[in-house]
Amino acid sequence: MHPEELFELFYKNVRLDMNPPGFPKHHCEGMKRFWYERFMNAYNNVREEVGLMSWAEAPQMWLAGYREKQNEDN
């Protein structure tokens, strides 16, 4: 599956309480861009800056679960 499609699947699972402090309490383009960057960094094994590491965990865990499920199905 293409990384963009995987991101859309991941983003469906992002809740507002997962956002960093100060983010709007509604879905917006800025929120989607923030999570897109975290997801693509996780997908490409790019290390996040120290200040963003805690938000990098969600896409990393999601991708690990997705890949494990794909391996089970194959």
MDAnalysis code that builds the backbone (N, CA, C; Angstrom):
import MDAnalysis as mda
import numpy as np

u = mda.Universe.empty(222, n_residues=74, atom_resindex=np.repeat(np.arange(74), 3), trajectory=True)
u.add_TopologyAttr("name", ["N", "CA", "C"] * 74)
u.add_TopologyAttr("resid", np.arange(1, 75))
u.add_TopologyAttr("resname", ["MET", "HIS", "PRO", "GLU", "GLU", "LEU", "PHE", "GLU", "LEU", "PHE", "TYR", "LYS", "ASN", "VAL", "ARG", "LEU", "ASP", "MET", "ASN", "PRO", "PRO", "GLY", "PHE", "PRO", "LYS", "HIS", "HIS", "CYS", "GLU", "GLY", "MET", "LYS", "ARG", "PHE", "TRP", "TYR", "GLU", "ARG", "PHE", "MET", "ASN", "ALA", "TYR", "ASN", "ASN", "VAL", "ARG", "GLU", "GLU", "VAL", "GLY", "LEU", "MET", "SER", "TRP", "ALA", "GLU", "ALA", "PRO", "GLN", "MET", "TRP", "LEU", "ALA", "GLY", "TYR", "ARG", "GLU", "LYS", "GLN", "ASN", "GLU", "ASP", "ASN"])
u.atoms.positions = np.array([
    [0.847, -1.181, 0.000],
    [0.000, 0.000, 0.000],
    [0.892, 1.244, 0.000],
    [0.489, 2.247, -0.717],
    [1.237, 3.503, -0.847],
    [1.282, 4.231, 0.505],
    [2.401, 4.902, 0.836],
    [2.515, 5.610, 2.118],
    [1.395, 6.626, 2.359],
    [0.935, 7.293, 1.304],
    [-0.150, 8.274, 1.465],
    [-1.436, 7.580, 1.920],
    [-1.694, 6.403, 1.370],
    [-2.884, 5.640, 1.765],
    [-2.756, 5.151, 3.199],
    [-1.556, 4.716, 3.560],
    [-1.327, 4.295, 4.942],
    [-1.534, 5.457, 5.904],
    [-1.062, 6.638, 5.515],
    [-1.263, 7.803, 6.379],
    [-2.745, 8.060, 6.595],
    [-3.536, 7.997, 5.547],
    [-4.975, 8.251, 5.688],
    [-5.614, 7.242, 6.639],
    [-5.186, 5.983, 6.580],
    [-5.693, 4.981, 7.526],
    [-5.279, 5.328, 8.949],
    [-4.015, 5.703, 9.119],
    [-3.525, 6.101, 10.437],
    [-4.287, 7.314, 10.956],
    [-4.468, 8.315, 10.103],
    [-5.070, 9.578, 10.530],
    [-6.509, 9.387, 11.008],
    [-7.191, 8.391, 10.496],
    [-8.554, 8.100, 10.962],
    [-8.563, 7.729, 12.439],
    [-7.437, 7.244, 12.945],
    [-7.336, 6.820, 14.339],
    [-6.798, 7.904, 15.269],
    [-6.412, 9.038, 14.720],
    [-5.872, 10.122, 15.550],
    [-7.026, 10.831, 16.253],
    [-6.918, 10.887, 17.583],
    [-7.915, 11.592, 18.392],
    [-7.371, 12.971, 18.769],
    [-8.266, 13.882, 19.057],
    [-7.849, 15.243, 19.409],
    [-6.978, 15.271, 20.662],
    [-7.216, 14.343, 21.596],
    [-6.415, 14.342, 22.822],
    [-4.992, 13.815, 22.600],
    [-4.696, 13.358, 21.400],
    [-3.341, 12.906, 21.070],
    [-2.455, 14.066, 20.620],
    [-3.031, 15.212, 20.361],
    [-2.291, 16.371, 19.850],
    [-1.440, 17.029, 20.929],
    [-0.390, 17.723, 20.520],
    [0.405, 18.489, 21.478],
    [-0.429, 19.600, 22.115],
    [-0.033, 20.037, 23.305],
    [-0.735, 21.152, 23.944],
    [-0.740, 22.373, 23.031],
    [-1.839, 23.087, 23.036],
    [-1.955, 24.296, 22.235],
    [-2.580, 24.088, 20.872],
    [-2.732, 22.842, 20.449],
    [-3.402, 22.580, 19.176],
    [-4.890, 22.850, 19.330],
    [-5.556, 23.250, 18.252],
    [-7.008, 23.447, 18.316],
    [-7.709, 22.156, 18.729],
    [-8.844, 22.295, 19.351],
    [-9.616, 21.137, 19.799],
    [-10.605, 20.703, 18.726],
    [-10.190, 20.801, 17.490],
    [-10.981, 20.330, 16.352],
    [-9.999, 19.938, 15.254],
    [-10.463, 19.139, 14.315],
    [-9.591, 18.729, 13.210],
    [-9.376, 19.915, 12.271],
    [-8.133, 20.127, 11.874],
    [-7.801, 21.228, 10.977],
    [-6.623, 20.809, 10.097],
    [-6.338, 21.601, 9.103],
    [-5.257, 21.276, 8.172],
    [-3.897, 21.254, 8.869],
    [-3.690, 22.154, 9.819],
    [-2.427, 22.172, 10.552],
    [-2.200, 20.894, 11.335],
    [-3.271, 20.384, 11.924],
    [-3.183, 19.127, 12.660],
    [-2.836, 17.982, 11.715],
    [-3.462, 17.962, 10.561],
    [-3.193, 16.895, 9.593],
    [-1.747, 16.964, 9.108],
    [-1.242, 18.164, 8.850],
    [0.154, 18.323, 8.419],
    [1.129, 17.851, 9.501],
    [0.806, 18.208, 10.764],
    [1.652, 17.784, 11.881],
    [1.761, 16.266, 11.917],
    [0.617, 15.584, 11.853],
    [0.625, 14.123, 11.920],
    [1.186, 13.506, 10.647],
    [1.018, 14.160, 9.520],
    [1.594, 13.664, 8.267],
    [3.122, 13.626, 8.376],
    [3.696, 14.692, 8.908],
    [5.152, 14.735, 9.070],
    [5.634, 13.661, 10.034],
    [4.932, 13.485, 11.171],
    [5.312, 12.446, 12.130],
    [5.220, 11.066, 11.478],
    [4.138, 10.847, 10.713],
    [3.920, 9.544, 10.089],
    [4.993, 9.254, 9.048],
    [5.266, 10.210, 8.178],
    [6.251, 9.979, 7.120],
    [7.651, 9.789, 7.698],
    [7.959, 10.490, 8.773],
    [9.249, 10.268, 9.430],
    [9.321, 8.847, 9.984],
    [8.232, 8.391, 10.596],
    [8.206, 7.019, 11.112],
    [8.296, 6.022, 9.965],
    [7.583, 6.271, 8.903],
    [7.573, 5.370, 7.746],
    [8.964, 5.244, 7.128],
    [9.674, 6.360, 7.069],
    [11.004, 6.392, 6.448],
    [12.149, 6.228, 7.446],
    [11.809, 5.892, 8.701],
    [12.818, 5.703, 9.757],
    [13.689, 6.933, 9.964],
    [13.064, 8.099, 9.939],
    [13.765, 9.359, 10.201],
    [13.573, 9.694, 11.678],
    [14.657, 9.932, 12.358],
    [14.594, 10.251, 13.787],
    [14.024, 11.656, 13.978],
    [13.077, 11.757, 14.896],
    [12.463, 13.051, 15.213],
    [13.383, 13.875, 16.102],
    [13.169, 15.178, 16.085],
    [13.860, 16.060, 17.024],
    [13.420, 15.679, 18.436],
    [14.249, 15.981, 19.415],
    [13.967, 15.606, 20.798],
    [12.586, 16.083, 21.240],
    [12.218, 17.297, 20.900],
    [10.935, 17.849, 21.321],
    [9.723, 17.181, 20.703],
    [9.914, 16.417, 19.654],
    [8.797, 15.758, 18.965],
    [8.776, 14.248, 19.171],
    [9.737, 13.719, 19.884],
    [9.850, 12.263, 20.007],
    [8.615, 11.610, 20.614],
    [8.003, 12.238, 21.600],
    [6.841, 11.590, 22.225],
    [5.672, 11.478, 21.248],
    [5.572, 12.393, 20.290],
    [4.489, 12.312, 19.305],
    [4.851, 11.394, 18.143],
    [6.096, 11.002, 18.071],
    [6.520, 10.064, 17.024],
    [6.118, 8.636, 17.365],
    [5.834, 8.374, 18.638],
    [5.522, 7.012, 19.057],
    [4.227, 6.488, 18.457],
    [3.218, 7.319, 18.337],
    [1.922, 6.847, 17.827],
    [2.035, 6.301, 16.404],
    [2.615, 7.037, 15.461],
    [2.731, 6.457, 14.122],
    [3.681, 5.260, 14.073],
    [4.719, 5.260, 14.912],
    [5.634, 4.120, 14.933],
    [4.909, 2.860, 15.385],
    [4.115, 2.969, 16.445],
    [3.375, 1.810, 16.939],
    [2.305, 1.384, 15.947],
    [1.634, 2.356, 15.335],
    [0.602, 2.022, 14.351],
    [1.216, 1.263, 13.179],
    [2.337, 1.750, 12.665],
    [3.004, 1.077, 11.551],
    [3.484, -0.320, 11.940],
    [4.001, -0.473, 13.146],
    [4.452, -1.795, 13.597],
    [3.279, -2.766, 13.632],
    [2.138, -2.314, 14.144],
    [0.948, -3.155, 14.172],
    [0.447, -3.480, 12.786],
    [0.457, -2.507, 11.916],
    [0.005, -2.721, 10.536],
    [0.897, -3.743, 9.836],
    [2.197, -3.576, 9.984],
    [3.137, -4.495, 9.324],
    [3.030, -5.908, 9.891],
    [2.832, -6.012, 11.193],
    [2.666, -7.338, 11.800],
    [1.419, -8.022, 11.266],
    [0.341, -7.271, 11.172],
    [-0.910, -7.820, 10.634],
    [-0.724, -8.256, 9.184],
    [-0.019, -7.468, 8.391],
    [0.232, -7.827, 6.997],
    [1.047, -9.117, 6.903],
    [2.025, -9.271, 7.790],
    [2.836, -10.491, 7.793],
    [2.006, -11.712, 8.177],
    [1.069, -11.545, 9.119],
    [0.194, -12.648, 9.519],
    [-0.715, -13.063, 8.376],
    [-1.191, -12.085, 7.633],
    [-2.131, -12.359, 6.543],
    [-1.447, -12.977, 5.326],
    [-0.137, -12.842, 5.228],
    [0.593, -13.377, 4.060],
    [1.163, -14.711, 4.332],
])
